[in-house]
Amino acid sequence: MMPEFDWEAAGAGRKGRYALTVREGLALPVLVVRGAHAGPVLLVSAGVHGDEYEGIQAIFDVFETLDPDRMHGSLIATPVANPPAFWNGTRVSPLDGGNLARVFPGDAAGGPTQAIAWCFGQRLLPLADFYLDLHSAGVKWLMPTLVGYHAGDPAAEGGAEAFGAPVIWRHESIAPGRTVSAAAARGVPGLYVEGRGAGRIHPDDLAVYREGILRLMRHLGILEGALAPRPPRLRLAGDGNIDEGVPARQRGFLTPRVELLQPVGAGDLLGTLHDEWGRRIDEFHAPRAGVVVLIHACPLVEPGEPLFLITGLAE
Ligand SMILES: [Zn+2]
């Protein structure tokens, strides 16, 4: 049994593994590397969706390598932010169907997902000077490896540039209920990261996530050392709410007709849907011109699932 998370008791210059009790029978794993020297606190989460594994591995790896004696500031990480979803291997919680990335600020008296959000927001976010939420495309989707941020926050923008992902996505707004919007409500600059997903970990993505955490710690001054510039290959701008993506209207077998980051015009064919006899039963078209930033890569689709998302290129 891990000791209960207690920031005040986590001594300077030490690493520790803790359990943060949400309620009876439900606790979040928390890894702490408290620097020997004072400085900012970087809070990192992964596993907010239970089928996104890159960030979990990156946190485990970074935790092993950090030396608290050389740190001016601290890392607090919750690698498995939604344990019921993680142990079920699903995006949402099997206990209440909750999507932890949609329910912030949460509710201590609500279902397990609401309670996790509330606990995270009350116990961990207030300790943070900067927040990083590691996602990926999960089992069903495909997304480019990217870092996203809210355009209205210069500190978040600086962190996004430092992170070093191959794609940077700038949003004019972040939908409510997200981890990053909960951080912003507390005045904590936040970033989120996406990657290829597919229920496995691509080594290139793992390298970006791992190095990104360390680069961000250097950017914040927690780690010493110069930050070599790593400009993105592509800059995106526009809405990042996958709930607003082109949805499936019925069950079927999806054949995408576009590739990730492919430029499309409004009305272009994105994909076709077939029944089990191979008959075409639906097709999907781009609602606007832009580039493809999300594809439902698993052929089996369910009604209401987002299949494609189109966003813009930055100037
Ligand atoms: Zn996610």
py3Dmol code that shows the C-alpha trace and the ligand (Angstrom):
import py3Dmol

protein = """\
ATOM      1  CA  MET A   1       0.000   0.000   0.000  1.00  0.00           C
ATOM      2  CA  MET A   2       1.405   3.375  -0.998  1.00  0.00           C
ATOM      3  CA  PRO A   3       1.441   6.236   1.536  1.00  0.00           C
ATOM      4  CA  GLU A   4      -1.292   8.823   1.142  1.00  0.00           C
ATOM      5  CA  PHE A   5      -0.266  11.799  -0.985  1.00  0.00           C
ATOM      6  CA  ASP A   6       0.761  14.735   1.166  1.00  0.00           C
ATOM      7  CA  TRP A   7       2.595  17.542  -0.584  1.00  0.00           C
ATOM      8  CA  GLU A   8       3.746  19.172   2.638  1.00  0.00           C
ATOM      9  CA  ALA A   9       5.235  15.897   3.874  1.00  0.00           C
ATOM     10  CA  ALA A  10       6.987  15.132   0.579  1.00  0.00           C
ATOM     11  CA  GLY A  11      10.437  16.327   1.555  1.00  0.00           C
ATOM     12  CA  ALA A  12      12.713  18.489  -0.599  1.00  0.00           C
ATOM     13  CA  GLY A  13      15.278  16.520  -2.580  1.00  0.00           C
ATOM     14  CA  ARG A  14      13.218  13.308  -2.575  1.00  0.00           C
ATOM     15  CA  LYS A  15      11.255  11.095  -4.902  1.00  0.00           C
ATOM     16  CA  GLY A  16       8.101   9.389  -3.765  1.00  0.00           C
ATOM     17  CA  ARG A  17       5.174   7.283  -4.892  1.00  0.00           C
ATOM     18  CA  TYR A  18       1.824   8.057  -3.295  1.00  0.00           C
ATOM     19  CA  ALA A  19      -1.863   7.266  -3.479  1.00  0.00           C
ATOM     20  CA  LEU A  20      -4.292  10.185  -3.580  1.00  0.00           C
ATOM     21  CA  THR A  21      -7.573   8.927  -2.149  1.00  0.00           C
ATOM     22  CA  VAL A  22     -10.589  10.099  -4.132  1.00  0.00           C
ATOM     23  CA  ARG A  23     -13.075   8.133  -2.051  1.00  0.00           C
ATOM     24  CA  GLU A  24     -13.317   4.700  -0.431  1.00  0.00           C
ATOM     25  CA  GLY A  25     -11.869   2.168  -2.877  1.00  0.00           C
ATOM     26  CA  LEU A  26     -10.689   4.728  -5.446  1.00  0.00           C
ATOM     27  CA  ALA A  27      -7.247   6.384  -5.428  1.00  0.00           C
ATOM     28  CA  LEU A  28      -4.991   8.077  -7.985  1.00  0.00           C
ATOM     29  CA  PRO A  29      -1.333   7.079  -8.278  1.00  0.00           C
ATOM     30  CA  VAL A  30       0.862  10.161  -7.777  1.00  0.00           C
ATOM     31  CA  LEU A  31       4.603  10.334  -8.481  1.00  0.00           C
ATOM     32  CA  VAL A  32       6.514  13.210  -6.902  1.00  0.00           C
ATOM     33  CA  VAL A  33      10.049  14.395  -7.573  1.00  0.00           C
ATOM     34  CA  ARG A  34      10.547  17.291  -5.193  1.00  0.00           C
ATOM     35  CA  GLY A  35      13.618  19.281  -6.106  1.00  0.00           C
ATOM     36  CA  ALA A  36      16.305  20.036  -3.543  1.00  0.00           C
ATOM     37  CA  HIS A  37      16.058  23.682  -4.602  1.00  0.00           C
ATOM     38  CA  ALA A  38      12.938  25.850  -4.652  1.00  0.00           C
ATOM     39  CA  GLY A  39      11.230  26.521  -7.957  1.00  0.00           C
ATOM     40  CA  PRO A  40       8.061  26.017  -9.971  1.00  0.00           C
ATOM     41  CA  VAL A  41       5.920  22.895  -9.945  1.00  0.00           C
ATOM     42  CA  LEU A  42       5.079  21.101 -13.186  1.00  0.00           C
ATOM     43  CA  LEU A  43       1.966  18.921 -12.928  1.00  0.00           C
ATOM     44  CA  VAL A  44       1.687  16.189 -15.562  1.00  0.00           C
ATOM     45  CA  SER A  45      -1.232  13.827 -16.106  1.00  0.00           C
ATOM     46  CA  ALA A  46      -1.742  10.846 -18.400  1.00  0.00           C
ATOM     47  CA  GLY A  47      -4.429   8.211 -18.671  1.00  0.00           C
ATOM     48  CA  VAL A  48      -7.272  10.721 -18.410  1.00  0.00           C
ATOM     49  CA  HIS A  49      -8.635   8.463 -21.151  1.00  0.00           C
ATOM     50  CA  GLY A  50      -7.950   4.872 -20.160  1.00  0.00           C
ATOM     51  CA  ASP A  51      -6.784   3.609 -23.571  1.00  0.00           C
ATOM     52  CA  GLU A  52      -4.039   6.199 -24.197  1.00  0.00           C
ATOM     53  CA  TYR A  53      -0.696   4.748 -23.149  1.00  0.00           C
ATOM     54  CA  GLU A  54       2.136   6.946 -24.468  1.00  0.00           C
ATOM     55  CA  GLY A  55       1.965   9.481 -21.656  1.00  0.00           C
ATOM     56  CA  ILE A  56       1.859   6.808 -18.963  1.00  0.00           C
ATOM     57  CA  GLN A  57       5.092   5.260 -20.217  1.00  0.00           C
ATOM     58  CA  ALA A  58       6.724   8.684 -20.636  1.00  0.00           C
ATOM     59  CA  ILE A  59       5.918   9.623 -17.011  1.00  0.00           C
ATOM     60  CA  PHE A  60       7.285   6.293 -15.716  1.00  0.00           C
ATOM     61  CA  ASP A  61      10.499   6.806 -17.715  1.00  0.00           C
ATOM     62  CA  VAL A  62      11.028  10.445 -16.716  1.00  0.00           C
ATOM     63  CA  PHE A  63      10.346   9.665 -13.049  1.00  0.00           C
ATOM     64  CA  GLU A  64      13.134   7.050 -13.113  1.00  0.00           C
ATOM     65  CA  THR A  65      15.701   9.397 -14.666  1.00  0.00           C
ATOM     66  CA  LEU A  66      15.147  12.596 -12.664  1.00  0.00           C
ATOM     67  CA  ASP A  67      17.628  13.511  -9.951  1.00  0.00           C
ATOM     68  CA  PRO A  68      15.910  15.722  -7.328  1.00  0.00           C
ATOM     69  CA  ASP A  69      19.276  17.070  -6.118  1.00  0.00           C
ATOM     70  CA  ARG A  70      19.677  18.792  -9.479  1.00  0.00           C
ATOM     71  CA  MET A  71      16.172  20.241  -9.652  1.00  0.00           C
ATOM     72  CA  HIS A  72      15.037  23.804  -8.973  1.00  0.00           C
ATOM     73  CA  GLY A  73      11.368  23.022  -8.575  1.00  0.00           C
ATOM     74  CA  SER A  74       9.312  19.869  -8.711  1.00  0.00           C
ATOM     75  CA  LEU A  75       7.406  17.380 -10.810  1.00  0.00           C
ATOM     76  CA  ILE A  76       4.054  16.013  -9.688  1.00  0.00           C
ATOM     77  CA  ALA A  77       2.632  13.403 -12.037  1.00  0.00           C
ATOM     78  CA  THR A  78      -0.477  11.268 -12.080  1.00  0.00           C
ATOM     79  CA  PRO A  79       0.283   8.655 -14.749  1.00  0.00           C
ATOM     80  CA  VAL A  80      -3.074   6.868 -14.528  1.00  0.00           C
ATOM     81  CA  ALA A  81      -5.565   9.665 -13.936  1.00  0.00           C
ATOM     82  CA  ASN A  82      -8.657   7.507 -14.458  1.00  0.00           C
ATOM     83  CA  PRO A  83      -7.835   4.104 -12.928  1.00  0.00           C
ATOM     84  CA  PRO A  84     -11.223   2.427 -13.615  1.00  0.00           C
ATOM     85  CA  ALA A  85     -10.978   3.335 -17.330  1.00  0.00           C
ATOM     86  CA  PHE A  86      -7.307   2.288 -17.461  1.00  0.00           C
ATOM     87  CA  TRP A  87      -7.906  -1.135 -15.925  1.00  0.00           C
ATOM     88  CA  ASN A  88     -10.854  -1.607 -18.284  1.00  0.00           C
ATOM     89  CA  GLY A  89      -8.754  -0.576 -21.317  1.00  0.00           C
ATOM     90  CA  THR A  90     -11.353   1.965 -22.407  1.00  0.00           C
ATOM     91  CA  ARG A  91     -11.557   5.680 -23.095  1.00  0.00           C
ATOM     92  CA  VAL A  92     -14.366   6.206 -20.581  1.00  0.00           C
ATOM     93  CA  SER A  93     -15.037   4.751 -17.150  1.00  0.00           C
ATOM     94  CA  PRO A  94     -16.823   1.390 -16.986  1.00  0.00           C
ATOM     95  CA  LEU A  95     -18.303   2.447 -13.637  1.00  0.00           C
ATOM     96  CA  ASP A  96     -20.404   5.378 -14.826  1.00  0.00           C
ATOM     97  CA  GLY A  97     -19.638   5.870 -18.526  1.00  0.00           C
ATOM     98  CA  GLY A  98     -17.939   9.164 -17.607  1.00  0.00           C
ATOM     99  CA  ASN A  99     -15.387  10.873 -19.845  1.00  0.00           C
ATOM    100  CA  LEU A 100     -12.888  12.451 -17.441  1.00  0.00           C
ATOM    101  CA  ALA A 101     -11.933  15.041 -20.070  1.00  0.00           C
ATOM    102  CA  ARG A 102     -15.511  16.406 -20.174  1.00  0.00           C
ATOM    103  CA  VAL A 103     -16.602  16.628 -16.538  1.00  0.00           C
ATOM    104  CA  PHE A 104     -14.297  19.190 -14.898  1.00  0.00           C
ATOM    105  CA  PRO A 105     -14.570  20.781 -12.360  1.00  0.00           C
ATOM    106  CA  GLY A 106     -16.337  17.593 -11.253  1.00  0.00           C
ATOM    107  CA  ASP A 107     -18.357  16.892  -8.133  1.00  0.00           C
ATOM    108  CA  ALA A 108     -17.191  15.236  -4.903  1.00  0.00           C
ATOM    109  CA  ALA A 109     -20.656  13.736  -4.421  1.00  0.00           C
ATOM    110  CA  GLY A 110     -21.106  12.619  -8.036  1.00  0.00           C
ATOM    111  CA  GLY A 111     -20.169   9.381  -9.778  1.00  0.00           C
ATOM    112  CA  PRO A 112     -16.595   8.076  -9.749  1.00  0.00           C
ATOM    113  CA  THR A 113     -15.527  10.115 -12.804  1.00  0.00           C
ATOM    114  CA  GLN A 114     -16.985  13.323 -11.362  1.00  0.00           C
ATOM    115  CA  ALA A 115     -15.276  12.581  -8.058  1.00  0.00           C
ATOM    116  CA  ILE A 116     -11.876  12.028  -9.725  1.00  0.00           C
ATOM    117  CA  ALA A 117     -12.172  15.356 -11.558  1.00  0.00           C
ATOM    118  CA  TRP A 118     -13.096  17.137  -8.341  1.00  0.00           C
ATOM    119  CA  CYS A 119     -10.220  15.565  -6.424  1.00  0.00           C
ATOM    120  CA  PHE A 120      -7.700  16.331  -9.188  1.00  0.00           C
ATOM    121  CA  GLY A 121      -8.892  19.931  -9.413  1.00  0.00           C
ATOM    122  CA  GLN A 122      -8.917  20.502  -5.653  1.00  0.00           C
ATOM    123  CA  ARG A 123      -5.794  18.599  -4.586  1.00  0.00           C
ATOM    124  CA  LEU A 124      -3.325  18.681  -7.493  1.00  0.00           C
ATOM    125  CA  LEU A 125      -4.080  21.667  -9.743  1.00  0.00           C
ATOM    126  CA  PRO A 126      -3.636  24.233  -6.915  1.00  0.00           C
ATOM    127  CA  LEU A 127      -0.046  23.001  -6.443  1.00  0.00           C
ATOM    128  CA  ALA A 128       0.866  23.566 -10.098  1.00  0.00           C
ATOM    129  CA  ASP A 129       2.604  26.483 -11.780  1.00  0.00           C
ATOM    130  CA  PHE A 130       2.235  24.754 -15.143  1.00  0.00           C
ATOM    131  CA  TYR A 131       0.110  21.824 -16.288  1.00  0.00           C
ATOM    132  CA  LEU A 132       0.662  19.243 -19.028  1.00  0.00           C
ATOM    133  CA  ASP A 133      -2.004  16.683 -19.968  1.00  0.00           C
ATOM    134  CA  LEU A 134      -0.744  13.767 -22.078  1.00  0.00           C
ATOM    135  CA  HIS A 135      -3.365  12.221 -24.351  1.00  0.00           C
ATOM    136  CA  SER A 136      -3.221  10.301 -27.613  1.00  0.00           C
ATOM    137  CA  ALA A 137      -5.680   9.087 -30.217  1.00  0.00           C
ATOM    138  CA  GLY A 138      -6.559   6.039 -28.118  1.00  0.00           C
ATOM    139  CA  VAL A 139      -7.585   2.670 -29.486  1.00  0.00           C
ATOM    140  CA  LYS A 140      -9.985   3.852 -32.188  1.00  0.00           C
ATOM    141  CA  TRP A 141      -8.566   7.047 -33.645  1.00  0.00           C
ATOM    142  CA  LEU A 142      -5.473   8.364 -35.351  1.00  0.00           C
ATOM    143  CA  MET A 143      -4.031  11.836 -34.721  1.00  0.00           C
ATOM    144  CA  PRO A 144      -0.733  13.526 -35.533  1.00  0.00           C
ATOM    145  CA  THR A 145       1.759  13.868 -32.713  1.00  0.00           C
ATOM    146  CA  LEU A 146       1.040  17.383 -31.533  1.00  0.00           C
ATOM    147  CA  VAL A 147       0.905  19.837 -28.681  1.00  0.00           C
ATOM    148  CA  GLY A 148      -2.169  22.059 -28.302  1.00  0.00           C
ATOM    149  CA  TYR A 149      -2.706  25.283 -26.390  1.00  0.00           C
ATOM    150  CA  HIS A 150      -5.066  28.201 -25.919  1.00  0.00           C
ATOM    151  CA  ALA A 151      -4.077  31.245 -27.953  1.00  0.00           C
ATOM    152  CA  GLY A 152      -5.052  33.640 -25.180  1.00  0.00           C
ATOM    153  CA  ASP A 153      -2.353  32.427 -22.793  1.00  0.00           C
ATOM    154  CA  PRO A 154       1.213  33.554 -23.598  1.00  0.00           C
ATOM    155  CA  ALA A 155       2.686  31.250 -20.916  1.00  0.00           C
ATOM    156  CA  ALA A 156       0.942  28.261 -22.483  1.00  0.00           C
ATOM    157  CA  GLU A 157       2.178  29.343 -25.917  1.00  0.00           C
ATOM    158  CA  GLY A 158       5.755  29.564 -24.637  1.00  0.00           C
ATOM    159  CA  GLY A 159       5.446  26.095 -23.137  1.00  0.00           C
ATOM    160  CA  ALA A 160       4.008  24.696 -26.371  1.00  0.00           C
ATOM    161  CA  GLU A 161       6.939  26.089 -28.345  1.00  0.00           C
ATOM    162  CA  ALA A 162       9.378  24.613 -25.844  1.00  0.00           C
ATOM    163  CA  PHE A 163       7.734  21.166 -25.805  1.00  0.00           C
ATOM    164  CA  GLY A 164       9.107  20.355 -29.245  1.00  0.00           C
ATOM    165  CA  ALA A 165       6.261  18.351 -30.846  1.00  0.00           C
ATOM    166  CA  PRO A 166       6.299  18.011 -34.641  1.00  0.00           C
ATOM    167  CA  VAL A 167       2.909  19.770 -34.882  1.00  0.00           C
ATOM    168  CA  ILE A 168       1.637  22.739 -32.831  1.00  0.00           C
ATOM    169  CA  TRP A 169      -2.093  23.425 -32.681  1.00  0.00           C
ATOM    170  CA  ARG A 170      -3.320  26.832 -31.552  1.00  0.00           C
ATOM    171  CA  HIS A 171      -6.936  27.128 -30.367  1.00  0.00           C
ATOM    172  CA  GLU A 172      -8.945  30.316 -30.009  1.00  0.00           C
ATOM    173  CA  SER A 173     -11.024  28.553 -27.372  1.00  0.00           C
ATOM    174  CA  ILE A 174     -10.891  25.384 -25.274  1.00  0.00           C
ATOM    175  CA  ALA A 175     -14.229  23.749 -24.567  1.00  0.00           C
ATOM    176  CA  PRO A 176     -15.359  23.628 -20.919  1.00  0.00           C
ATOM    177  CA  GLY A 177     -15.052  20.478 -18.844  1.00  0.00           C
ATOM    178  CA  ARG A 178     -11.480  19.720 -19.961  1.00  0.00           C
ATOM    179  CA  THR A 179      -8.472  19.345 -17.729  1.00  0.00           C
ATOM    180  CA  VAL A 180      -6.781  22.259 -19.470  1.00  0.00           C
ATOM    181  CA  SER A 181      -9.847  24.495 -19.043  1.00  0.00           C
ATOM    182  CA  ALA A 182      -9.958  23.578 -15.340  1.00  0.00           C
ATOM    183  CA  ALA A 183      -6.301  24.600 -15.068  1.00  0.00           C
ATOM    184  CA  ALA A 184      -6.973  27.868 -16.900  1.00  0.00           C
ATOM    185  CA  ALA A 185      -9.836  28.611 -14.480  1.00  0.00           C
ATOM    186  CA  ARG A 186      -7.238  28.452 -11.700  1.00  0.00           C
ATOM    187  CA  GLY A 187      -4.808  30.646 -13.617  1.00  0.00           C
ATOM    188  CA  VAL A 188      -2.487  27.701 -14.374  1.00  0.00           C
ATOM    189  CA  PRO A 189      -1.148  27.679 -17.948  1.00  0.00           C
ATOM    190  CA  GLY A 190      -1.783  24.322 -19.559  1.00  0.00           C
ATOM    191  CA  LEU A 191      -0.940  22.229 -22.600  1.00  0.00           C
ATOM    192  CA  TYR A 192      -2.258  18.977 -23.947  1.00  0.00           C
ATOM    193  CA  VAL A 193      -0.509  16.470 -26.172  1.00  0.00           C
ATOM    194  CA  GLU A 194      -1.900  14.025 -28.737  1.00  0.00           C
ATOM    195  CA  GLY A 195      -0.218  11.147 -30.535  1.00  0.00           C
ATOM    196  CA  ARG A 196      -0.872   8.231 -32.843  1.00  0.00           C
ATOM    197  CA  GLY A 197      -2.502   5.936 -30.307  1.00  0.00           C
ATOM    198  CA  ALA A 198      -4.002   2.689 -31.654  1.00  0.00           C
ATOM    199  CA  GLY A 199      -3.678   1.016 -28.270  1.00  0.00           C
ATOM    200  CA  ARG A 200       0.097   0.732 -28.542  1.00  0.00           C
ATOM    201  CA  ILE A 201       3.078   3.022 -28.157  1.00  0.00           C
ATOM    202  CA  HIS A 202       4.987   4.186 -31.216  1.00  0.00           C
ATOM    203  CA  PRO A 203       8.653   4.695 -30.228  1.00  0.00           C
ATOM    204  CA  ASP A 204       8.833   8.038 -32.045  1.00  0.00           C
ATOM    205  CA  ASP A 205       5.833   9.292 -30.079  1.00  0.00           C
ATOM    206  CA  LEU A 206       7.282   8.053 -26.808  1.00  0.00           C
ATOM    207  CA  ALA A 207      10.476   9.990 -27.546  1.00  0.00           C
ATOM    208  CA  VAL A 208       8.486  13.180 -28.206  1.00  0.00           C
ATOM    209  CA  TYR A 209       6.486  12.784 -24.988  1.00  0.00           C
ATOM    210  CA  ARG A 210       9.528  11.945 -22.872  1.00  0.00           C
ATOM    211  CA  GLU A 211      11.729  14.684 -24.283  1.00  0.00           C
ATOM    212  CA  GLY A 212       8.792  17.077 -24.198  1.00  0.00           C
ATOM    213  CA  ILE A 213       8.388  16.712 -20.429  1.00  0.00           C
ATOM    214  CA  LEU A 214      12.127  17.283 -19.926  1.00  0.00           C
ATOM    215  CA  ARG A 215      12.190  20.220 -22.361  1.00  0.00           C
ATOM    216  CA  LEU A 216       9.247  21.797 -20.541  1.00  0.00           C
ATOM    217  CA  MET A 217      11.056  21.343 -17.209  1.00  0.00           C
ATOM    218  CA  ARG A 218      14.080  23.089 -18.711  1.00  0.00           C
ATOM    219  CA  HIS A 219      11.869  25.852 -20.119  1.00  0.00           C
ATOM    220  CA  LEU A 220      10.358  26.382 -16.648  1.00  0.00           C
ATOM    221  CA  GLY A 221      13.807  26.441 -15.031  1.00  0.00           C
ATOM    222  CA  ILE A 222      13.226  23.236 -13.010  1.00  0.00           C
ATOM    223  CA  LEU A 223      16.054  21.546 -14.896  1.00  0.00           C
ATOM    224  CA  GLU A 224      19.248  23.295 -15.867  1.00  0.00           C
ATOM    225  CA  GLY A 225      20.595  23.323 -19.367  1.00  0.00           C
ATOM    226  CA  ALA A 226      20.049  25.129 -22.626  1.00  0.00           C
ATOM    227  CA  LEU A 227      16.984  24.362 -24.688  1.00  0.00           C
ATOM    228  CA  ALA A 228      17.913  23.624 -28.295  1.00  0.00           C
ATOM    229  CA  PRO A 229      15.248  25.066 -30.614  1.00  0.00           C
ATOM    230  CA  ARG A 230      12.988  22.425 -32.120  1.00  0.00           C
ATOM    231  CA  PRO A 231      10.508  24.238 -34.375  1.00  0.00           C
ATOM    232  CA  PRO A 232       7.434  22.260 -35.503  1.00  0.00           C
ATOM    233  CA  ARG A 233       7.052  20.934 -39.035  1.00  0.00           C
ATOM    234  CA  LEU A 234       3.486  22.219 -39.146  1.00  0.00           C
ATOM    235  CA  ARG A 235       1.381  24.810 -37.355  1.00  0.00           C
ATOM    236  CA  LEU A 236      -2.379  24.330 -37.094  1.00  0.00           C
ATOM    237  CA  ALA A 237      -4.982  26.853 -35.986  1.00  0.00           C
ATOM    238  CA  GLY A 238      -8.622  26.293 -35.195  1.00  0.00           C
ATOM    239  CA  ASP A 239     -11.123  24.311 -33.243  1.00  0.00           C
ATOM    240  CA  GLY A 240      -9.808  21.188 -31.528  1.00  0.00           C
ATOM    241  CA  ASN A 241     -13.059  19.816 -30.158  1.00  0.00           C
ATOM    242  CA  ILE A 242     -13.308  16.282 -31.541  1.00  0.00           C
ATOM    243  CA  ASP A 243     -16.901  16.173 -30.319  1.00  0.00           C
ATOM    244  CA  GLU A 244     -17.574  18.533 -33.234  1.00  0.00           C
ATOM    245  CA  GLY A 245     -16.017  16.164 -35.771  1.00  0.00           C
ATOM    246  CA  VAL A 246     -17.915  14.582 -38.677  1.00  0.00           C
ATOM    247  CA  PRO A 247     -20.028  11.930 -36.885  1.00  0.00           C
ATOM    248  CA  ALA A 248     -21.114   8.422 -37.828  1.00  0.00           C
ATOM    249  CA  ARG A 249     -24.865   8.309 -38.398  1.00  0.00           C
ATOM    250  CA  GLN A 250     -25.094   4.520 -38.139  1.00  0.00           C
ATOM    251  CA  ARG A 251     -22.967   1.465 -37.472  1.00  0.00           C
ATOM    252  CA  GLY A 252     -20.760   0.264 -40.277  1.00  0.00           C
ATOM    253  CA  PHE A 253     -17.343  -0.471 -41.714  1.00  0.00           C
ATOM    254  CA  LEU A 254     -15.426   2.738 -42.409  1.00  0.00           C
ATOM    255  CA  THR A 255     -12.945   3.170 -45.222  1.00  0.00           C
ATOM    256  CA  PRO A 256     -11.069   6.491 -44.880  1.00  0.00           C
ATOM    257  CA  ARG A 257     -10.324   8.144 -48.239  1.00  0.00           C
ATOM    258  CA  VAL A 258      -7.898  10.712 -46.822  1.00  0.00           C
ATOM    259  CA  GLU A 259      -4.655  10.616 -44.871  1.00  0.00           C
ATOM    260  CA  LEU A 260      -3.659  12.422 -41.707  1.00  0.00           C
ATOM    261  CA  LEU A 261      -2.695  16.084 -42.288  1.00  0.00           C
ATOM    262  CA  GLN A 262      -3.890  15.892 -45.908  1.00  0.00           C
ATOM    263  CA  PRO A 263      -5.255  19.242 -47.150  1.00  0.00           C
ATOM    264  CA  VAL A 264      -8.921  19.038 -48.244  1.00  0.00           C
ATOM    265  CA  GLY A 265     -11.438  21.388 -49.792  1.00  0.00           C
ATOM    266  CA  ALA A 266     -14.979  21.904 -48.505  1.00  0.00           C
ATOM    267  CA  GLY A 267     -17.135  19.003 -49.700  1.00  0.00           C
ATOM    268  CA  ASP A 268     -14.232  16.665 -50.491  1.00  0.00           C
ATOM    269  CA  LEU A 269     -14.860  12.984 -49.837  1.00  0.00           C
ATOM    270  CA  LEU A 270     -13.341  11.926 -46.501  1.00  0.00           C
ATOM    271  CA  GLY A 271     -14.539   8.346 -46.206  1.00  0.00           C
ATOM    272  CA  THR A 272     -17.172   5.784 -47.057  1.00  0.00           C
ATOM    273  CA  LEU A 273     -19.206   3.455 -44.866  1.00  0.00           C
ATOM    274  CA  HIS A 274     -20.158  -0.079 -45.865  1.00  0.00           C
ATOM    275  CA  ASP A 275     -22.391  -2.754 -44.423  1.00  0.00           C
ATOM    276  CA  GLU A 276     -21.282  -6.322 -43.852  1.00  0.00           C
ATOM    277  CA  TRP A 277     -22.024  -7.199 -47.486  1.00  0.00           C
ATOM    278  CA  GLY A 278     -19.695  -4.449 -48.679  1.00  0.00           C
ATOM    279  CA  ARG A 279     -22.515  -2.198 -49.879  1.00  0.00           C
ATOM    280  CA  ARG A 280     -21.880   1.524 -49.555  1.00  0.00           C
ATOM    281  CA  ILE A 281     -24.386   2.832 -47.006  1.00  0.00           C
ATOM    282  CA  ASP A 282     -23.023   6.302 -46.261  1.00  0.00           C
ATOM    283  CA  GLU A 283     -20.265   8.730 -47.174  1.00  0.00           C
ATOM    284  CA  PHE A 284     -18.637  11.633 -45.404  1.00  0.00           C
ATOM    285  CA  HIS A 285     -17.514  14.977 -46.785  1.00  0.00           C
ATOM    286  CA  ALA A 286     -15.347  17.767 -45.453  1.00  0.00           C
ATOM    287  CA  PRO A 287     -17.541  20.443 -43.800  1.00  0.00           C
ATOM    288  CA  ARG A 288     -14.851  23.044 -44.558  1.00  0.00           C
ATOM    289  CA  ALA A 289     -11.485  23.453 -46.223  1.00  0.00           C
ATOM    290  CA  GLY A 290      -8.453  22.658 -44.080  1.00  0.00           C
ATOM    291  CA  VAL A 291      -6.306  19.713 -43.080  1.00  0.00           C
ATOM    292  CA  VAL A 292      -7.346  16.346 -41.648  1.00  0.00           C
ATOM    293  CA  VAL A 293      -6.319  16.193 -37.996  1.00  0.00           C
ATOM    294  CA  LEU A 294      -8.311  13.166 -36.817  1.00  0.00           C
ATOM    295  CA  ILE A 295      -9.360   9.912 -38.479  1.00  0.00           C
ATOM    296  CA  HIS A 296     -11.407   7.084 -36.984  1.00  0.00           C
ATOM    297  CA  ALA A 297      -8.782   4.466 -37.810  1.00  0.00           C
ATOM    298  CA  CYS A 298     -10.689   1.451 -36.473  1.00  0.00           C
ATOM    299  CA  PRO A 299     -12.993   0.319 -39.307  1.00  0.00           C
ATOM    300  CA  LEU A 300     -15.921  -0.533 -37.025  1.00  0.00           C
ATOM    301  CA  VAL A 301     -17.770   2.662 -36.158  1.00  0.00           C
ATOM    302  CA  GLU A 302     -20.712   3.263 -33.861  1.00  0.00           C
ATOM    303  CA  PRO A 303     -23.399   5.941 -34.262  1.00  0.00           C
ATOM    304  CA  GLY A 304     -22.313   9.327 -32.932  1.00  0.00           C
ATOM    305  CA  GLU A 305     -18.578   8.624 -32.942  1.00  0.00           C
ATOM    306  CA  PRO A 306     -16.485  11.368 -34.564  1.00  0.00           C
ATOM    307  CA  LEU A 307     -14.941   9.988 -37.760  1.00  0.00           C
ATOM    308  CA  PHE A 308     -12.956  12.955 -39.080  1.00  0.00           C
ATOM    309  CA  LEU A 309     -11.971  16.401 -37.860  1.00  0.00           C
ATOM    310  CA  ILE A 310     -10.810  19.198 -40.143  1.00  0.00           C
ATOM    311  CA  THR A 311      -8.900  22.197 -38.852  1.00  0.00           C
ATOM    312  CA  GLY A 312      -7.016  25.113 -40.362  1.00  0.00           C
ATOM    313  CA  LEU A 313      -3.386  25.855 -41.059  1.00  0.00           C
ATOM    314  CA  ALA A 314      -1.849  28.721 -39.110  1.00  0.00           C
ATOM    315  CA  GLU A 315      -0.796  31.772 -41.103  1.00  0.00           C
TER     316      GLU A 315
END
"""
ligand_1 = """\
1
ZN
Zn -7.531 11.568 -24.615
"""
view = py3Dmol.view(width=600, height=400)
view.addModel(protein, "pdb")
view.setStyle({"model": 0}, {"cartoon": {"style": "trace"}})
view.addModel(ligand_1, "xyz")
view.setStyle({"model": 1}, {"stick": {}})
view.zoomTo()
view.show()
